[in-house]
């Protein structure tokens, strides 16, 4: 079966998958979790091959970090699948039931989106998470991972596919793209693919948006900020900043810029530098330059997603300057205020235009698994349909069902009948 035929098959089978009961979908997820554990040796061997190739090619450290798929990553994937099984079924939920008139009843119910194409970076665990979320939400999926993870992705896909089809899912429930040239073909499949979720650079996401009629959901950059307010607890601030920057430096929810109120800059910034040691390199604005060992920050630094142990630092006069900076330079992903002042926190959360706004906690919490979504298919910084970590709720849409007893609009147009609009 060629690429286009496989996409058409996915569209045909999307209607079959959408009608499967929760028991079948959960059973398939259970089979996938077991198969991943059973096939771990082959998965790890494939990943070692990809890791060796990446290191030989001299790929950047953030990409190599994301590429690694070890026992910890496998365990996390399996735990995520088991959590998905335990979550409430997102399908067939009644969102509204209204009697428009006697015998004329409208209901609004959730349903799958259909066929979702996801183009993601080097993380092989993303393939597992995406496939599992789409299975649970009744969506067929087209998967395209980075070529640097091709061996790992292939083994993971084959493991998932065989287990899920064996458990009752239709053959077209998932398609793996391995040829980069097929991305161009995928972008033209607006008759068969209902949604695209690209995960990559800003330029790549923009390219997808500019070259396809298919709706696109996702984010390009993760330029996340921490603002330390004048009313901050320093003992809280330092570990929060270090965790946000270093817990997993290659993630899109890693902090890239630190904004510090002028009243506590002389105290906080040296304490942070001492606590972080040599792990973090700092790029400071003119007001913070003399406080620690650092390089001079340029305006470009405040627009940069480093994905490295580098942190831009800027001293601000007040919360308004911090909010203005974040809304100008940020990527609307996740931003945090550290403060003990409720009014400042409320103002920050109301005025910072980001999918996630936090108080006194690490930006690394911006994750579908940590939100209790089971996992995430990606993080959306848009404002339509889904925002923030996209879990099951972001992978369903809804339809309106209207049941009558011979009702016709003419009766309401000429006044013979009137609407009652009674919520049931």
N, C-alpha and C positions, 0 to 999 in steps of 0.2 A: 504494500500500500504506500503510495507516495505521500508527500507532505500535505498537499491540498486535500486529498482523499481522507487522510487521518483527521484533519480539521473538520471536514464535513461529517465524518463519523462521530466526532465529539459532539457536534451540534445535534445530530439525530439522537444520540444517546443521552443528551442533557435532559430531554423530556422524560426518559426512562428513570434516570437517576433522581430527578426532581420528585418523582412519585413514590420512591422507595420508602418504606417505613423506617422509623428511627432504629428499630431493632436490627435491620439489615445493615444500615450504615455504621452503627456501633459495632456490630459483629465484624465488619470489614476492618475497622480501626483496630480492634482487638487482634485480629489475624496479622495485621501489619506490624503491630508492636512485637508480637511473638517472632515474626519472620526476621525483623531487624536484629533481634538478639541472637537468633539462631545463625544468622549469616554474618555475624560481626567480624569474623576473621577475614572473609573476602572483602568486606567494606574497608577494614583497616589496611589491608594490603594494597587496595586501589588508592587509598588516600596517601600512603607512603610513596607511591609512584608519582602522584601529583605533587606532593611536597618536594620530592627530589628534583623534579623538573622545574618547579618554581624557583628553588634555590639556585639551580644551575643557570637559570635565565636571569637571576639577579632581580627578581620582582621586589617591589617595596615591602618593607616589614609589615605594614598594616594588612596588605593583601595576603601575605604568608600566614599571618595570625588568624585571619578569617578562614583561610583554606583548611586549617587543621581540623580533622574530625577524629577525635580519640574516644576513649572509653567514657570520659566525662560528658562529651558532646552527645554520644549515643544515649547515655543514661538520661540526660536532660530531654532528648527528643522523645524517648519512650515515656518518661514521666508526663511530658506535655500531651502525648496521645492519650494516656490514661486519664488525665484531667479533662480532656475533651469529651471522652466517653461519659464522664460523670456530669458534664454540663447539660443544662436543659436544652432540649431540641429547639433550634431557632426557627424551624419550619412549621407551617400550619397554625401559627399563633394568631388568635383573633385580636386585632388591634382596635376594632370598632364594630359595633352592631347597632344599627339605627333603623327604625321603622319610619320610612318616608311618608307612608300613608297606610291605611289598613290593608294588610296582605302584600305590601311592597317593602321588602326588607333588604337593606344594604349591609354588607359585611366587608371589612378590610382585613386581609390575612397575609401573613408573610409567605414568601416563596423564594426559591433560588434566583440568582441573577442569570445563570445559564452557563456560558462558557467564558472562563476567565483566563487570560494570558498573562503570565508573570515572568518578567525578564529580570533576573537577579544577579548579584555579584558573586564573589568567589566562595561564599559560605555554603557548603554542602548541607548543613543542618537546616538552611532555609528551604531546601527542596522538600525535606520531610515535613516541616511545619506547614508549608503551603499546601502540599498534597493532602495532609490530614485535615486541615481547616476546610478545604474545598469538599472533601468527602463528607464531613460532618454536616456542612451547610447545603449539601445536595448539588454542588456545582461541578461541572467538568472543568478540567484545567489543562492549559498548555504551558509547559515548563521549559524555560531556557536559562541555564546556568552559565557561568563564565567558563571559557575554554580551559582555563588553568585547573578547573576541578572536573574535567570531563570523565576521568576514570571513576572517581568517587560518585559523581552524579549518575553515571550509567548503572553502577552496581546498586546504588540506593533505589533508583527508579525501577529497575528490574525486580528487586526484592519487594517493593511496595506494590507494583503492578500485579505480579503473580499472586501475591497474598490476597489482594482486594478482589480481583476477578474470581479467584477461587472461593471467596466468601459471598459472591452474589452481585458484585457491581458490574455494570455493563462494560464491554471491552473498550468503548470510547471514553471512559471516565477520565483518562489522563493520556497526554501526549508529551513526549520528550523531544525537544529540538536540540540537535547537536551541531548542526552546520550554521555558522554565523550568517550565511547568505539567506537562510530561511527566515531570519528576522524581517527582512524586507518583504517577503511573501506574507508573513503573519500580519504586518501592518495593513495589508490590502484586504484582509479577510473580514471586512465589516459586516458581511452577510452572515457570518458564522460565529464570530467572537464578539461577546457583549461588553467586555471590559478589559482594559490593559492596566497592569500595575508594574511599571518599570522601577527598578531599584538600582541606582547607579549615579554617575556624576550629573551635575547640573546640565552640562552640554548634551549628555545622552538622553536625559529625560525630556529636554526641550526638543531634541531631534524626534523623539517618539511622538510628541504632541504635534509637531509641525508636519509629520508625514503619515498621519493616519486619521481616518474618519471615526475610528473606534474611540469611545470615551476613555480618558486616561485618569487614573487616580494614583497619588503617591507623593513623594517628596524628592527633591534633588539634593539639598545640602542639609547638614546637621550642625549649624553654627549656634550652639547653645551657650547661654550666659548664666553667670551667678552674680547677683548684686548683693554686696554686703552693706547693709544699711547702718546708719549711725547708731541705731538702737539694737545692734546685733549682739548676741552672746558669742564672744570670741572662741570659747571652748567648744561650741557647736560648729562654728564656722570653719575652722581649720580642717577637721576630719571630713566634713561635707565636701569641701573644695577638693581635697586630695582624692577622695573616693570618686567624685564626679569626673576628675581628670584621668585617674590612673587605674581604676578598677578593671576596665577593659578599653584600652585607648583607641581601638579601631572601630568602636561603635558610633553610630550616628547620634546617640544621646550623650556623648562625652562632652564635658564643658570645654569650650575653646577660648572664652573671654571672661575675665574677672573684672568686675566693676566695683570700686570701693569708695565709700563715702569719705570725704576729705577729713572728717573729724576722727576717724579711726585708722586711716591709712598708715600713719607712722607706726602704729602698734601691730596691726594685722599683717601687713605685707612681710616684714622681717620674720615674724613668728611662722608664717606659712612657708617661707623659704627655708627656715631652719628645719621645720618638720618634714618637708619634702626632700631635703638633702639634694643629692645629685639626680634624683629621678625626674624632676621637672625643670625644663629650661624656660626662662621668662623673657618676654618681649614687652618692655614697659614704655608707657608714654612719658612725656617730659616731667610730669609731677611725681612719678614713682621711680624714675631712673636712679636717683641717688640712694634709694633705700635698700636695694639688694643688688647682687651680681646679676646682670641681665644684658640683653641687647636692646637697642632702640626699636620701638614699634613704629611701623609705618601704617598709613591708612589701609593698605592692602591686607595687613595682618588682621585687622578687625573684620575683614570680609572672608577670611580663610578658615576652612575646615581642615585642621592640621592632621587629624587622625594619628597623632604622634604626641610624645611627651613634651609638648610646647604649650604654653599658656600666655595669651595676651593679657596685659594688665593696664587698666586705666583708672585714674582717680577722678571722681565726679563731685560736683558741688552739692547735689541733692538727688532725691528720688526721681524728680522730673527729668533731670539730665540722663539718669540711668534708663528710664523708660524710653526716652527719645532715642538714645543710642541703640537699644535693643530693637526697637521697631524699625530703625533705619538699616542696621547692619545684620540683624538676625535673619534666620531662615524660617521663623514661625514654627519651630519644632518644640523645644522645651526650654524654659527659662525659670530661674529660681531666685527668690529673695530670701536672705537670711536676716531676720529681724525678730525682736520681741514686741514690736509695736503693731497692734492689730490694725490700726488705721492705715499704716504704711503697707502692710501686707494686703489689705483689702484693695487699696488703690493700685498696687502693683498688679494684682490678679485681674482687676477690672480693665486696666489700660494696656497691659502688654498683650499684643495681638499674636498669641501663639497657641498651638494646639494643646500644650501642657504648660500650666503655670503653677509653680511649687513654692512652698514656704518651709524653710528649715529642713530640707532633705535633699539627697543626691539626685542629680538629673538622670542618673542611671536607672532610676525606677521607671522611666518611660519605656515600657515594654509590655507587650500583650500578656506574656506569661506572668509577669509580676503584677499585672492588673487583674489576674484571675480569669483571663480570656481563654486560657488553655495554651495559646500561642498567638502569633500574629502573622498576617500575610504581608505586612509592611506598615509603615507609619505615614499617614496622610497629613499634609500641612494645608490642604485645601479646606474649603468651608461647605462644600456641597456633597451630600450623601454620607460621607464618613470622615471623621477627623481624629487625629491622634493614632495610637496603635489600633490597627484594623483587625479585629477578631471576628467571631461569628456574626455579631450584629451588623458589621459592615459588609458582610458577604451575602446578605439577603436584601431583597426588595419586597414589594407588596403588590397585591392586586385587589381590585374591588369586585365583589360578587353581588349582583342584584337579582333577587328572585321576586317575581310578581305573579299575579293571577289574571293576566290579560290586560294589564294596565297599559294605557297609551298616553303620550304626552298631550295629544289634542284636548283631552278632558281637562288638563290643568291650564292649558293656554286659553280655553274659552270660558273658564270659570266653573265648569261642571263639577270639578273636584279641586280640593286644596291639599297642600302638603301639611303633615302634622309634625314631622321631625321629632320623633320620640326616641331617645336613646334607650336601648334595651339592656 
